[in-house]
Amino acid sequence: MSQKRSARIEARIAPEALALVKRAAEIQGRSLSDFVVAATQEAARRTIEETSLSRLSAEDQSRFVELLLHPPELVPAMKRAEQAHAELIESR
């Protein structure tokens, strides 16, 4: 890694887990520290990516598509907002 390291973290780990992590680092030809940093970054990226995705059940997907294809009638406030928007856009 060419990035300058400026922070340090510490963690307690069970001996069996440490042996597993050490073995994985050896397999990849990395130091224990480099392996842990890379694995942690990958897990963090995956976690962030997963939370930014919206997942819908099959029932919710069907309801979503149904509403797109057949939207409900607008309530009066939405009709007024739609009209105000149209007038604003046309006046430009």
N, C-alpha and C positions, 0 to 999 in steps of 0.2 A: 504494500500500500504506500502510495506517495503522499497521502494526506498526513498533516502534522497532527499528532495526538495531543489533545489538551485537557482531556477529562479522564477520570478513572472511575470504574465501578467495581464493586466487590459483591460476591454472592457466596452463600453457603451451599454446598452440594453434597449429597450422599456419596460415599465412596464408590458404590456401584455405578452411579450416574457419572461420576468423574471418570471412571475407567472406560465407560462407554464413549464419552466425549473425547477422551484422549485417543482411543482407538480410531475413531472417525477422523480426527485431526491427522493421525499418522497415515491413514489410508489416502487422504488428500495431499499429503506431503506438506502440511501446514503446521505452524506452531499452534499450541493450544489456544493462546490468546487470539491469533488471527482467525482460527476456526470459530471460536466463540463469537467474535465480533461479526464475522460474515453471517453466521447462522442467526444471530440476533437481528441483524439488519434485514435479512430476508424474512424472518418471522414478523418483524414490525411492518415491512412493506405489505406483506400479505394481509395482515390484520387491518391495516388502513384501507387497502383496496377492497376487502370484503365488506367493510362497514360503509363504503361509499356506494355500494350497489344496492338497488332495491329489488327485493325478491317478493314475488306474489304467488300465492297459492293458485292452483288451477281454477278454483272458484273465483278468486279475485281477478285473475286474468280474463276470464269470461265476462265478468261484470264490467271491467275496464273497456274491453272491446265493444261490448253492447252499448255502453254510454258514449263511446266515440262514434259508433254507427248511428245511434238513435239518442241524441242528447235530449235531456229533459227541457221543457219550456223554461225560458228565463223568467226569474222572478222580477217584479217591477223595478227594483233597485238596479239589477243587472241590465235591464232594458235601457234605463236612463244612462247608465255608465257606457253602454254600447253606443248610444246616440251621441253622448258628449264626446266620446273618442272619435267617432266618425266626423263630427263637426270640427274637431281640432285638427284632424288629419287633412280634411278638405280645405281648411283655411290656410294651409301652408303654401 
